[in-house]
Amino acid sequence: MSDLFERAQRVIPGGVNSPVRAFNAVGGDPIYVVKGEGTRLTTTDGRELLDFCGSWGPLVLGHSHPKVIAAIQKAVADGTSFGINTPREVEFAELLCGMAGIDKVRLVNSGTEATMTAIRLARGATGRSKIIKFAGCYHGHSDGLLVAAGSGLMTGGVTSSAGVPESVAADVFLPEYNDLAAVNEIVDARGDELAAIILEPIAANMGLVPPDEGFLAGLREAADRCGAVLIFDEVITGFRLGPCTYAQQCGVQPDLVTLGKIIGGGLPIGAVGGKAAVMDNLAPLGEVYQAGTLSGNPVAVAAGLTTLQLLAAEPPYEGMAALAGRLAAETNDRAVDAGAPLRVRALGSMFTPFFCESPIRNYTDAKRCDTKQHAAFFHAMLDAGIYLPPSQFEVGFVSAAHTEADVDQFVEAAASAL
Ligand SMILES: Cc1ncc(COP(=O)(O)O)c(C=O)c1O
């Protein structure tokens, strides 16, 4: 065990500040990083790793993009936090609303805060308390959203979390992702109690699971039928597949959208936005309370503003999608050659190497994956200098900094690993 991990375990629970970093799902010692540049990470033991995790999604432009770093440095020189309004946050909100196609936005500090606020807003606006959340969708770690969440909870073998009161879990209906009939049944029976339907419009926390044709439009109809607020959690998908939200691309408009990751350019940020009629329920205009000492932090906003400006000026999406598509197709060919049960699924710049040969449409399907084979693959890739998310139930990311040569390196490493 590394000296650092030993020291960390003495003073940090499990040695980590976020559970999946402990490598429990793949075994072995977690790595420690001192630097990131472009697509490369440098570890404490001097290794260079080709990174396909990208800090779990935010680094769409790669590590340490010079213009983002310059914006951060400039902002820091003026002060790190004021707890007072700044012109930059107004500029950022204007740009974000324009690019995301929303009327209004409130900035928070993480994706967790964004979804927590969205749920409270939906409950405040409707005067109802129940929500529909889909099994295997992860929306951060607030109480009511930790019921059958995917991601780290899935890999840890925990279907929910201790410390979440039963009374909170009782307010959550839990259909399978892509099961519109189950949603309609709930809406028909209990629609007048429903405050919100929340989901990842493309699920990315049980591995990459796209919505079936008509699923999102069906949810829009169901929400309209019962007067519930439809919330798209786009903490991962926002600005990942285009310089916009996925809602704008798929043509189904939610009432609220939650954002994080990319919009902070690698600094802590989150946002909830949507239709003015719903957003105006937030304090100080309305009765739904929400606040934050560091909300709209000038340094995070500078990083986010520059990132969004760069994405708008030179959208890297076609190139990233082509690279991820080739990565998946060529790795799949090698898997067939090797007779390995690996199927890489890619969508835009996101991908998951699934160790499962049957199609995955929901949480039950995802649980059929062979996590032992995934762990062996993860370590063989790491030994070959490639860093993937350390869990079967996450997505890998291609960034604008990745090149054809990086994809070649991935495919060659995968072929040997298989
Ligand atoms: C879809 C989704 N929503 C919310 C969150 C929570 O965001 P954060 O980790 O910034 O609290 C995540 C985190 O991975 C996520 O993937």
The ligand as an ORCA input file, in Angstrom:
! r2SCAN-3c Opt
* xyz 0 1
  C     -26.167     12.984    -13.328
  C     -25.518     13.500    -12.077
  N     -26.211     14.319    -11.277
  C     -25.683     14.828    -10.154
  C     -24.398     14.521     -9.786
  C     -23.819     15.091     -8.536
  O     -22.876     16.070     -8.855
  P     -21.723     16.466     -7.797
  O     -20.813     15.289     -7.713
  O     -21.099     17.688     -8.397
  O     -22.404     16.753     -6.507
  C     -23.636     13.669    -10.588
  C     -22.255     13.319    -10.230
  O     -21.579     12.548    -10.836
  C     -24.212     13.138    -11.769
  O     -23.541     12.294    -12.563
*
